Amino acid sequence: MPKPVGTDRLRLPALGRPVGRGRLVAALGVALVCAALIVAAGRIARDIVAEDLRAEAATRLPAAAAALRSELEKQRALPQILKEDPAIAAALSTRDPARVAAVNAKLARLAAATRAAVIYVIDPAGLAIAASNYREPVSFVGNDYRFRDYFNRAVAVGAAEQYALGTVSGRPGVYFSARIDNGAAAPLGVVVAKVELDAVEADWRDGGQPVFVADAHGIVLATSQPAWRFLALRPIAPLEAAGIRESLQFGTAPLRPLGLQADPDLEGFVTLDAGEGRRRFALAEAPVPGGLPGWRLHLLLPAGRDLAGSAGLARLVAALVLALFVGAGLFLLRRRRLAETRRAQKERAAAELERRVIERTADLAAANLRLTDEIVTREAAEARVASLRDDLALANRLATLGQVTAGVAHEINQPLAAIRTYAENALLFLQRGDAAKAGGNLDTVVQLTTRIAAITDTLRSFSRRGKGALEPLAVEEIVDGALLILKSRLKESGTRLERRASGGAATILGGRIRLEQVLVNLLRNAVEALEGRGDGWIRITVANEAEEVAIEVRDNGPGISPEAMAALFTPFRTTKPKGTGLGLVISSDIVTELGGTLRVASDAAGTAFTIRLPSAARKTAP
């Protein structure tokens, strides 16, 4: 029979030695600590993911707010402009059918152009006398709007804004109103523009997260979830609800609670009954910039799966890591038993190694002599390589200098052509006795001559790389300078020129003449691409973005072939009979030296070259 084991001693087969009760208690304690660490890891992972979700929701909120603000701002100014329209004032004063009909037609055209849902004019008695939907079955003409708050407040204080459900159309929207005085002793009426937020709500739905606006009462107005409209974020007091219903602001909507509740476990999270049990969302909310008073925008980011998955994964990883540590501990315990055996083996191996070292010492001495010879030979070879590298660097600099020098004739070709044209025109004006115009042309010739000298200096500076002075430059002035050089060429070609700008005045750090030459090259290429077309156009767009300034030169020419596109920035490669193949190469080098990029996109509809440069504000920021 096997020998009984005492109650105070156990034997672990894996270690092959008895283990006392104290060690078992310690092992149990370790197990409890591991369990606690696993649970804590799950909570920490959940908190980290929760913070990430809150941050993501807060990051997405401004985009949703921007879409709403843009739609509101687009329509807010409309009544303020129309209240000054004498035709509307005359229609209110005279009620002449012809004038009213003209106002109806004007409002219809204006609503179509601005995408306003409806624009209408109300007399002091509250009756609509003209509307953009006067031809539709649900025309507002003849309806009484005395009960509307936006009408009464506009009459009282001059302007008003209100979100409400249309009593005629049955569609909700924002009403912007303005009082029409036109110098009269009493108000002549009120002009109203209604904007429906369907497009904004569609954009929100495309984002994939529930987004909605609630007013000061907590009632949901615009929303990506149509079923939530006119539901309340909090219970509405009976007296307050009665006042809202009496105003007909939301029609007969029952104003039921939405059921959104704060999550008791996680700050910044809410739960909502979504039909399959309560779901958890990260909540981001903020006042609506440019919105109506009391409006707050809410964004809900689904969080249930992310939180549960992260906690479970963290627990699993923690369990695996702890298991690894426990296994490592057991391994170390077993390793201690083998230490003495290995130590003896090492002593024998050391003796053998000492013997072999003595034998190898002579071999190493001989090898050391050979290595010394090889080092001397290698140092001589490295000296030759360094000399060759210097020669190659010098050759590369000379090649670059040659490329820039060869481009001088190309770079001054446009101003020389412009000088000839202005000089010929000045001669004609002198022959006609028009000294003033001749003097203007000669002034331009002087400017272009100065510009040619500046171009030569700039190209010489370009060959030296980095010695040109940088200064803050207004991009529009650079565009003006480039267009001055090509003014005659554009006029002769009959090309239509468009200029656009967005984001305010754009300023960059650079050299004026270099940047003008880049634009001259791009504009000249566009003009040549449009030769023979009667409908050719060139569009220059300047966009002042957050930290960059983008300058785009686009034409509606035939585009660039794939073969030409492949060699577009290769020196001396050109498809033009008189081209040098250096314009785009030099342009790309100039833009790159200023820390920017030059990109091209082309198809059958035309070609667009885009210059992107850091803004002066970013480069000069501390």
C-alpha positions as CSV (number, residue, x, y, z in Angstrom):
1,M,0.0,0.0,0.0
2,P,1.2,3.6,-0.6
3,K,2.6,5.4,2.3
4,P,0.0,8.0,3.8
5,V,0.9,11.7,3.3
6,G,0.8,13.8,6.4
7,T,-1.8,16.5,6.8
8,D,0.9,19.2,6.9
9,R,2.9,18.0,3.9
10,L,1.9,17.4,0.3
11,R,4.0,16.5,-2.7
12,L,3.8,18.3,-6.0
13,P,4.6,15.8,-8.8
14,A,5.9,18.5,-11.1
15,L,8.6,19.5,-8.6
16,G,9.2,16.2,-7.0
17,R,9.5,17.5,-3.5
18,P,7.0,17.9,-0.6
19,V,5.1,21.2,-0.1
20,G,3.9,22.5,3.2
21,R,0.5,23.9,4.1
22,G,2.0,27.4,4.2
23,R,3.0,27.1,0.6
24,L,-0.5,26.0,-0.3
25,V,-1.9,29.1,1.5
26,A,0.5,31.3,-0.4
27,A,-0.5,29.7,-3.7
28,L,-4.2,30.3,-2.9
29,G,-3.3,33.9,-2.1
30,V,-1.5,34.3,-5.4
31,A,-4.6,32.8,-7.2
32,L,-6.9,35.4,-5.4
33,V,-4.5,38.2,-6.4
34,C,-4.5,37.0,-10.0
35,A,-8.3,36.9,-10.0
36,A,-8.4,40.5,-8.6
37,L,-5.9,41.7,-11.2
38,I,-7.9,40.1,-14.0
39,V,-11.1,41.9,-12.9
40,A,-9.1,45.2,-12.5
41,A,-7.7,44.8,-16.0
42,G,-11.2,44.5,-17.4
43,R,-12.3,47.6,-15.6
44,I,-9.3,49.6,-16.6
45,A,-9.7,48.5,-20.3
46,R,-13.3,49.5,-20.1
47,D,-12.5,52.9,-18.7
48,I,-9.8,53.5,-21.4
49,V,-12.2,52.5,-24.2
50,A,-14.9,54.7,-22.6
51,E,-12.6,57.7,-22.6
52,D,-11.7,57.0,-26.3
53,L,-15.4,56.8,-27.2
54,R,-16.1,60.1,-25.4
55,A,-13.3,61.7,-27.2
56,E,-14.4,60.3,-30.6
57,A,-18.0,61.5,-29.9
58,A,-16.7,65.0,-29.0
59,T,-14.5,65.0,-32.2
60,R,-17.4,64.1,-34.5
61,L,-19.8,66.7,-32.9
62,P,-18.2,69.8,-34.6
63,A,-18.8,68.3,-38.1
64,A,-22.4,67.8,-37.4
65,A,-22.7,71.3,-35.9
66,A,-21.0,72.8,-38.9
67,A,-23.5,71.3,-41.4
68,L,-26.4,72.7,-39.3
69,R,-24.8,76.1,-38.9
70,S,-24.0,76.4,-42.6
71,E,-27.7,75.7,-43.5
72,L,-29.0,78.2,-41.0
73,E,-26.5,81.0,-41.9
74,K,-27.3,80.6,-45.5
75,Q,-31.0,81.5,-45.0
76,R,-30.8,83.9,-41.9
77,A,-29.8,86.9,-44.0
78,L,-32.6,86.4,-46.6
79,P,-35.4,88.3,-44.7
80,Q,-33.0,91.1,-43.7
81,I,-32.3,91.7,-47.4
82,L,-35.9,91.3,-48.6
83,K,-37.3,93.8,-46.0
84,E,-35.5,96.5,-47.9
85,D,-37.0,95.5,-51.3
86,P,-39.2,98.4,-52.5
87,A,-41.3,96.1,-54.6
88,I,-42.4,94.1,-51.6
89,A,-43.1,97.4,-49.7
90,A,-45.1,98.7,-52.6
91,A,-47.2,95.5,-52.8
92,L,-48.0,95.7,-49.1
93,S,-48.9,99.4,-49.4
94,T,-51.0,99.3,-52.5
95,R,-52.2,95.6,-52.7
96,D,-52.1,96.2,-56.4
97,P,-52.7,92.7,-58.0
98,A,-50.0,93.3,-60.6
99,R,-47.4,94.2,-58.0
100,V,-48.4,91.3,-55.8
101,A,-48.1,88.9,-58.7
102,A,-44.6,90.3,-59.4
103,V,-43.6,89.7,-55.8
104,N,-45.0,86.2,-56.0
105,A,-42.8,85.5,-59.0
106,K,-39.8,87.1,-57.4
107,L,-40.2,85.1,-54.2
108,A,-40.6,81.8,-56.3
109,R,-37.3,82.5,-58.2
110,L,-35.5,83.4,-55.0
111,A,-36.7,80.3,-53.1
112,A,-35.5,78.1,-56.0
113,A,-32.1,79.9,-56.1
114,T,-31.5,79.7,-52.3
115,R,-33.2,76.3,-51.7
116,A,-35.4,77.9,-49.1
117,A,-38.5,75.8,-48.4
118,V,-40.8,78.8,-48.8
119,I,-40.6,82.6,-48.6
120,Y,-43.7,84.7,-47.9
121,V,-44.9,88.2,-47.0
122,I,-47.5,88.8,-44.2
123,D,-49.4,92.1,-43.8
124,P,-49.9,93.8,-40.4
125,A,-53.1,91.8,-39.8
126,G,-51.3,88.5,-40.1
127,L,-52.5,87.5,-43.6
128,A,-50.0,86.2,-46.1
129,I,-50.4,88.3,-49.3
130,A,-47.6,86.7,-51.3
131,A,-45.6,83.5,-51.2
132,S,-43.0,81.6,-53.3
133,N,-45.5,78.6,-53.3
134,Y,-48.4,80.7,-54.6
135,R,-48.9,78.2,-57.5
136,E,-48.9,75.1,-55.3
137,P,-52.0,73.4,-53.8
138,V,-50.6,74.2,-50.3
139,S,-50.0,77.9,-51.0
140,F,-49.5,80.1,-48.0
141,V,-51.3,83.0,-49.7
142,G,-54.4,84.0,-47.7
143,N,-53.4,82.1,-44.5
144,D,-53.6,83.8,-41.1
145,Y,-50.3,83.8,-39.1
146,R,-51.3,86.0,-36.2
147,F,-50.8,83.1,-33.8
148,R,-47.2,82.5,-34.9
149,D,-44.6,83.8,-32.4
150,Y,-42.1,84.6,-35.2
151,F,-44.8,87.0,-36.7
152,N,-45.6,88.8,-33.4
153,R,-42.0,89.1,-32.3
154,A,-40.9,90.5,-35.6
155,V,-43.6,93.1,-35.5
156,A,-42.6,94.0,-31.9
157,V,-38.8,94.0,-32.1
158,G,-37.9,93.9,-35.8
159,A,-36.8,90.2,-36.3
160,A,-37.4,86.8,-35.0
161,E,-36.5,83.1,-35.4
162,Q,-38.5,80.0,-34.5
163,Y,-38.5,76.3,-35.1
164,A,-42.1,75.0,-35.7
165,L,-44.3,72.5,-37.5
166,G,-45.9,74.1,-40.5
167,T,-49.7,74.2,-40.1
168,V,-50.3,74.2,-43.9
169,S,-47.4,72.0,-45.2
170,G,-47.2,69.8,-42.1
171,R,-43.4,69.9,-42.4
172,P,-41.1,71.2,-39.6
173,G,-38.5,73.9,-40.2
174,V,-36.8,77.1,-39.0
175,Y,-38.6,80.4,-39.7
176,F,-36.6,83.6,-40.0
177,S,-38.7,86.7,-40.1
178,A,-38.0,90.5,-40.4
179,R,-40.3,93.5,-40.1
180,I,-40.9,95.7,-43.2
181,D,-40.9,99.4,-42.3
182,N,-39.6,101.2,-45.5
183,G,-39.8,104.5,-43.6
184,A,-43.5,104.2,-42.8
185,A,-44.9,105.3,-39.5
186,A,-46.3,101.9,-38.8
187,P,-45.0,98.5,-39.9
188,L,-46.0,97.5,-43.4
189,G,-45.7,93.8,-42.7
190,V,-43.3,90.9,-42.2
191,V,-41.2,88.8,-44.6
192,V,-40.5,85.2,-43.6
193,A,-38.1,82.6,-44.9
194,K,-38.6,79.0,-43.9
195,V,-35.7,76.5,-44.1
196,E,-36.3,72.8,-43.8
197,L,-33.4,70.7,-42.5
198,D,-33.9,67.6,-44.5
199,A,-30.5,67.8,-46.2
200,V,-28.7,68.3,-42.8
201,E,-30.6,65.3,-41.3
202,A,-29.6,63.2,-44.3
203,D,-26.0,64.1,-43.8
204,W,-26.3,63.1,-40.1
205,R,-27.8,59.8,-41.1
206,D,-25.0,59.1,-43.5
207,G,-22.6,59.5,-40.5
208,G,-24.1,56.4,-38.9
209,Q,-24.6,57.9,-35.4
210,P,-27.8,59.3,-33.9
211,V,-27.6,63.1,-34.0
212,F,-30.3,65.5,-32.9
213,V,-31.0,69.1,-31.8
214,A,-33.1,69.8,-28.7
215,D,-34.6,73.2,-27.7
216,A,-34.6,74.8,-24.3
217,H,-37.6,72.6,-23.3
218,G,-35.6,69.5,-24.1
219,I,-37.8,68.7,-27.1
220,V,-36.1,67.0,-30.1
221,L,-36.3,69.1,-33.2
222,A,-34.0,68.2,-36.1
223,T,-32.7,64.6,-35.9
224,S,-31.2,61.8,-37.9
225,Q,-33.8,59.5,-36.4
226,P,-37.2,60.6,-37.7
227,A,-39.1,58.6,-35.0
228,W,-37.4,60.8,-32.3
229,R,-38.8,64.1,-33.6
230,F,-40.8,66.0,-31.0
231,L,-40.0,63.6,-28.2
232,A,-38.7,65.0,-24.9
233,L,-35.4,64.5,-23.2
234,R,-37.1,65.1,-19.8
235,P,-40.7,65.0,-18.6
236,I,-42.6,68.2,-19.6
237,A,-44.7,69.7,-16.8
238,P,-48.4,69.7,-17.6
239,L,-48.7,73.5,-17.6
240,E,-45.6,73.9,-19.7
241,A,-46.9,71.2,-22.2
242,A,-50.2,73.0,-22.4
243,G,-48.6,76.3,-23.3
244,I,-46.5,74.6,-26.0
245,R,-49.6,72.8,-27.5
246,E,-51.6,76.1,-27.5
247,S,-48.9,77.8,-29.5
248,L,-49.2,75.0,-32.2
249,Q,-45.4,75.1,-32.4
250,F,-45.3,71.3,-32.7
251,G,-48.8,70.7,-33.9
252,T,-50.6,68.0,-31.9
253,A,-47.4,66.1,-31.1
254,P,-47.9,64.3,-27.7
255,L,-44.3,65.3,-26.5
256,R,-43.7,61.8,-25.0
257,P,-40.3,61.1,-23.3
258,L,-37.5,59.8,-25.5
259,G,-36.3,57.5,-22.7
260,L,-32.7,58.7,-22.7
261,Q,-31.1,58.1,-19.2
262,A,-27.7,58.9,-17.8
263,D,-25.6,55.8,-17.4
264,P,-25.0,55.2,-13.6
265,D,-21.7,53.4,-14.2
266,L,-20.0,55.6,-16.7
267,E,-19.8,59.4,-16.7
268,G,-20.6,60.9,-20.1
269,F,-22.6,57.9,-21.2
270,V,-26.4,57.4,-21.6
271,T,-28.7,54.4,-22.1
272,L,-31.7,54.2,-24.4
273,D,-34.3,51.5,-25.0
274,A,-33.7,50.7,-28.7
275,G,-36.3,47.8,-28.9
276,E,-33.8,45.1,-28.1
277,G,-33.1,46.1,-24.5
278,R,-31.3,49.2,-23.3
279,R,-28.3,50.2,-25.4
280,R,-25.3,52.3,-24.1
281,F,-24.0,55.3,-26.0
282,A,-21.3,57.9,-25.5
283,L,-22.9,61.3,-25.4
284,A,-21.4,64.5,-26.7
285,E,-23.4,67.7,-26.6
286,A,-22.8,71.4,-27.0
287,P,-24.7,74.6,-27.9
288,V,-25.3,75.0,-31.6
289,P,-23.1,77.8,-33.1
290,G,-25.3,80.2,-34.9
291,G,-28.4,78.3,-33.7
292,L,-31.6,79.5,-32.1
293,P,-31.4,80.4,-28.3
294,G,-31.5,77.3,-26.1
295,W,-30.6,74.9,-28.9
296,R,-28.1,72.1,-28.0
297,L,-26.7,69.5,-30.4
298,H,-26.4,65.9,-29.2
299,L,-24.4,63.1,-30.8
300,L,-24.7,59.5,-29.5
301,L,-21.9,57.0,-30.3
302,P,-22.8,53.3,-29.9
303,A,-20.6,51.9,-27.2
304,G,-22.0,48.6,-25.9
305,R,-20.0,46.1,-28.0
306,D,-16.8,48.1,-27.7
307,L,-16.9,48.3,-23.9
308,A,-17.8,44.7,-23.4
309,G,-15.3,43.4,-26.0
310,S,-12.5,45.5,-24.6
311,A,-13.1,44.4,-21.0
312,G,-13.3,40.7,-22.0
313,L,-10.2,41.0,-24.2
314,A,-8.3,42.7,-21.3
315,R,-9.3,40.0,-18.9
316,L,-8.2,37.3,-21.3
317,V,-4.8,39.0,-21.9
318,A,-4.3,39.5,-18.2
319,A,-5.1,35.9,-17.5
320,L,-2.6,34.8,-20.2
321,V,0.1,37.1,-18.9
322,L,-0.4,35.9,-15.3
323,A,-0.4,32.3,-16.5
324,L,2.9,33.1,-18.2
325,F,4.4,34.5,-15.0
326,V,3.2,31.6,-12.9
327,G,4.6,29.2,-15.5
328,A,7.9,31.1,-15.4
329,G,8.0,30.8,-11.6
330,L,7.5,27.1,-11.8
331,F,10.1,26.8,-14.4
332,L,12.6,28.8,-12.2
333,L,11.9,26.5,-9.3
334,R,12.7,23.4,-11.4
335,R,15.7,25.1,-12.8
336,R,17.3,25.5,-9.4
337,R,17.4,21.7,-9.0
338,L,19.4,21.5,-12.2
339,A,21.9,24.3,-11.3
340,E,24.5,22.1,-9.5
341,T,24.5,19.6,-12.3
342,R,25.0,22.3,-14.9
343,R,27.7,24.0,-12.7
344,A,29.7,20.8,-12.8
345,Q,29.3,20.5,-16.5
346,K,30.5,24.1,-16.9
347,E,33.6,23.4,-14.9
348,R,34.5,20.5,-17.1
349,A,33.7,22.5,-20.2
350,A,35.8,25.4,-18.9
351,A,38.9,23.2,-18.5
352,E,38.4,21.9,-22.1
353,L,37.9,25.4,-23.3
354,E,41.1,26.6,-21.7
355,R,43.0,23.9,-23.5
356,R,41.5,24.8,-26.8
357,V,42.2,28.5,-26.2
358,I,45.9,27.8,-25.8
359,E,45.8,25.9,-29.1
360,R,43.9,28.8,-30.8
361,T,46.2,31.6,-29.5
362,A,48.8,30.9,-32.1
363,D,46.2,30.8,-34.9
364,L,44.7,34.1,-33.7
365,A,48.1,35.8,-33.7
366,A,48.6,34.9,-37.3
367,A,45.1,35.9,-38.2
368,N,45.7,39.3,-36.5
369,L,48.7,40.0,-38.7
370,R,46.5,39.2,-41.8
371,L,43.7,41.4,-40.4
372,T,46.1,44.3,-40.0
373,D,47.1,44.1,-43.6
374,E,43.4,44.0,-44.7
375,I,42.6,47.1,-42.6
376,V,45.4,49.1,-44.3
377,T,44.1,48.0,-47.7
378,R,40.5,48.9,-46.7
379,E,41.4,52.3,-45.4
380,A,43.1,53.1,-48.7
381,A,40.0,51.9,-50.6
382,E,37.7,54.0,-48.4
383,A,39.8,57.1,-49.1
384,R,39.4,56.5,-52.9
385,V,35.6,56.0,-52.4
386,A,35.4,59.3,-50.5
387,S,37.3,61.1,-53.3
388,L,34.9,59.6,-55.9
389,R,31.9,60.6,-53.8
390,D,33.1,64.2,-53.7
391,D,33.6,64.1,-57.4
392,L,30.1,62.8,-58.0
393,A,28.6,65.4,-55.6
394,L,30.5,68.2,-57.6
395,A,29.2,66.7,-60.9
396,N,25.6,66.7,-59.6
397,R,25.8,70.3,-58.5
398,L,27.3,71.3,-61.9
399,A,24.5,69.4,-63.6
400,T,21.8,71.2,-61.6
401,L,23.5,74.6,-62.3
402,G,23.5,73.7,-66.0
403,Q,19.8,72.9,-65.9
404,V,18.9,76.2,-64.3
405,T,21.1,78.1,-66.6
406,A,19.6,76.4,-69.6
407,G,16.2,77.5,-68.4
408,V,16.9,81.3,-68.3
409,A,15.7,81.7,-71.9
410,H,12.6,79.7,-71.1
411,E,11.8,81.7,-68.0
412,I,12.1,85.2,-69.6
413,N,10.3,84.2,-72.8
414,Q,6.9,85.3,-71.5
415,P,8.0,88.8,-70.2
416,L,10.0,89.4,-73.4
417,A,6.9,88.5,-75.5
418,A,4.9,90.9,-73.3
419,I,7.5,93.6,-73.7
420,R,7.3,93.3,-77.5
421,T,3.5,93.5,-77.5
422,Y,3.4,96.5,-75.1
423,A,6.2,98.3,-77.1
424,E,4.3,97.8,-80.4
425,N,1.2,99.1,-78.8
426,A,3.0,102.1,-77.4
427,L,4.4,102.9,-80.9
428,L,0.8,102.7,-82.3
429,F,-0.5,105.1,-79.6
430,L,2.4,107.5,-80.3
431,Q,1.6,107.5,-84.0
432,R,-2.0,108.3,-83.0
433,G,-0.9,111.0,-80.7
434,D,-2.2,109.3,-77.6
435,A,0.8,109.9,-75.3
436,A,-1.0,108.9,-72.1
437,K,-1.8,105.4,-73.3
438,A,1.7,105.1,-74.8
439,G,3.2,106.2,-71.5
440,G,1.2,103.5,-69.7
441,N,2.4,100.8,-72.0
442,L,6.0,102.0,-71.6
443,D,5.6,102.0,-67.8
444,T,4.5,98.3,-68.1
445,V,7.6,97.7,-70.3
446,V,9.8,99.1,-67.6
447,Q,8.1,96.9,-65.0
448,L,8.6,93.8,-67.2
449,T,12.2,94.7,-67.9
450,T,12.8,95.0,-64.1
451,R,11.0,91.6,-63.7
452,I,13.4,90.0,-66.2
453,A,16.3,91.2,-64.2
454,A,14.7,89.9,-61.1
455,I,14.1,86.5,-62.8
456,T,17.7,86.2,-63.7
457,D,18.7,87.0,-60.1
458,T,16.2,84.5,-58.8
459,L,17.4,81.8,-61.1
460,R,21.0,82.5,-60.0
461,S,19.8,82.3,-56.4
462,F,17.9,79.1,-57.2
463,S,21.2,77.5,-58.4
464,R,22.8,78.3,-55.0
465,R,19.9,76.6,-53.0
466,G,18.6,78.4,-49.9
467,K,20.3,81.8,-50.2
468,G,17.2,83.7,-51.4
469,A,15.4,85.8,-48.8
470,L,11.9,84.7,-47.7
471,E,9.2,87.2,-47.0
472,P,5.5,87.1,-46.2
473,L,3.6,87.3,-49.5
474,A,-0.1,87.8,-50.3
475,V,-1.0,85.0,-52.7
476,E,-3.5,87.2,-54.6
477,E,-0.7,89.7,-55.3
478,I,1.5,86.8,-56.7
479,V,-1.4,85.8,-59.0
480,D,-1.8,89.4,-60.1
481,G,1.9,89.6,-61.0
482,A,1.7,86.4,-63.1
483,L,-1.4,87.6,-64.9
484,L,0.3,90.8,-65.7
485,I,3.0,88.9,-67.7
486,L,0.4,86.8,-69.5
487,K,-2.2,89.6,-69.9
488,S,-1.7,90.0,-73.7
489,R,-1.4,86.2,-74.3
490,L,-4.7,85.6,-72.5
491,K,-6.4,88.4,-74.4
492,E,-5.2,87.2,-77.8
493,S,-6.2,83.6,-77.2
494,G,-9.7,84.5,-76.2
495,T,-9.4,82.3,-73.1
496,R,-11.9,83.1,-70.4
497,L,-10.2,83.6,-67.0
498,E,-11.9,82.8,-63.6
499,R,-10.6,83.6,-60.2
500,R,-11.9,82.1,-57.0
501,A,-10.8,82.3,-53.3
502,S,-12.0,80.7,-50.1
503,G,-10.9,80.9,-46.5
504,G,-9.9,84.6,-46.4
505,A,-6.7,86.3,-47.4
506,A,-3.9,83.8,-47.9
507,T,-0.3,84.6,-47.0
508,I,2.8,82.4,-47.5
509,L,6.6,82.8,-47.0
510,G,8.6,82.7,-50.2
511,G,10.2,84.7,-53.0
512,R,7.8,86.7,-55.1
513,I,9.5,86.3,-58.5
514,R,10.0,82.6,-58.1
515,L,6.3,82.0,-57.2
516,E,5.2,84.2,-60.0
517,Q,7.3,82.2,-62.5
518,V,5.7,79.0,-61.2
519,L,2.2,80.4,-61.9
520,V,3.4,81.8,-65.3
521,N,4.5,78.4,-66.3
522,L,1.3,76.7,-65.3
523,L,-0.9,79.4,-66.9
524,R,1.1,79.4,-70.1
525,N,0.8,75.6,-70.4
526,A,-3.0,76.0,-69.8
527,V,-3.3,78.7,-72.5
528,E,-1.3,76.5,-75.0
529,A,-3.5,73.5,-74.2
530,L,-6.6,75.6,-75.1
531,E,-5.4,76.9,-78.5
532,G,-8.0,76.5,-81.1
533,R,-10.9,76.2,-78.7
534,G,-13.5,78.9,-78.6
535,D,-14.9,77.9,-75.3
536,G,-11.6,77.6,-73.4
537,W,-11.4,78.7,-69.8
538,I,-8.8,78.8,-67.0
539,R,-9.8,78.9,-63.4
540,I,-7.4,80.0,-60.6
541,T,-8.5,79.0,-57.1
542,V,-6.8,80.1,-53.9
543,A,-7.9,78.2,-50.8
544,N,-6.7,79.3,-47.4
545,E,-6.9,76.1,-45.4
546,A,-6.0,75.4,-41.7
547,E,-2.2,75.2,-42.1
548,E,-1.7,75.2,-45.9
549,V,-2.5,77.4,-48.9
550,A,-3.6,75.6,-52.0
551,I,-3.3,77.3,-55.4
552,E,-5.1,75.4,-58.2
553,V,-4.8,76.2,-62.0
554,R,-7.4,74.3,-63.9
555,D,-8.3,74.3,-67.6
556,N,-10.9,72.5,-69.7
557,G,-8.3,71.4,-72.3
558,P,-7.9,67.9,-73.8
559,G,-5.9,66.7,-70.9
560,I,-2.4,65.1,-70.8
561,S,-1.7,61.8,-72.4
562,P,-0.4,58.9,-70.2
563,E,2.9,59.0,-72.1
564,A,3.4,62.7,-71.5
565,M,2.2,62.4,-67.9
566,A,4.9,59.7,-67.2
567,A,7.7,62.2,-68.3
568,L,6.0,65.4,-67.1
569,F,8.7,66.4,-64.6
570,T,11.7,65.0,-66.6
571,P,14.2,67.7,-67.7
572,F,14.4,68.4,-71.4
573,R,11.3,66.2,-72.2
574,T,8.6,68.2,-74.0
575,T,5.8,67.7,-76.5
576,K,5.9,71.3,-77.8
577,P,7.9,72.3,-80.9
578,K,9.6,75.2,-79.2
579,G,9.5,73.9,-75.6
580,T,12.6,73.4,-73.5
581,G,11.2,70.8,-71.2
582,L,12.3,72.7,-68.1
583,G,9.3,74.8,-67.0
584,L,7.6,72.2,-64.9
585,V,11.0,70.9,-63.6
586,I,12.0,74.3,-62.4
587,S,8.5,74.9,-61.0
588,S,8.5,71.7,-59.0
589,D,12.0,72.5,-57.6
590,I,10.9,76.0,-56.5
591,V,7.8,74.7,-54.8
592,T,9.7,71.8,-53.1
593,E,12.4,74.2,-51.9
594,L,9.7,76.3,-50.1
595,G,8.4,73.2,-48.3
596,G,5.4,72.5,-50.6
597,T,4.2,70.2,-53.3
598,L,3.2,70.5,-57.0
599,R,0.6,67.8,-58.1
600,V,-1.2,67.3,-61.4
601,A,-4.5,65.6,-62.2
602,S,-5.7,65.2,-65.8
603,D,-8.4,63.5,-67.7
604,A,-10.5,64.2,-70.9
605,A,-12.3,67.0,-69.1
606,G,-9.1,69.0,-68.5
607,T,-6.0,69.4,-66.4
608,A,-5.5,70.8,-62.9
609,F,-2.1,71.7,-61.3
610,T,-2.3,72.2,-57.5
611,I,0.4,74.0,-55.5
612,R,0.3,73.4,-51.8
613,L,2.5,75.6,-49.5
614,P,2.7,76.1,-45.8
615,S,0.9,79.2,-44.7
616,A,2.9,82.1,-43.3
617,A,1.0,81.9,-40.1
618,R,2.1,78.3,-39.5
619,K,5.8,79.0,-40.4
620,T,5.9,82.0,-38.1
621,A,4.0,80.4,-35.1
622,P,6.2,80.0,-32.0
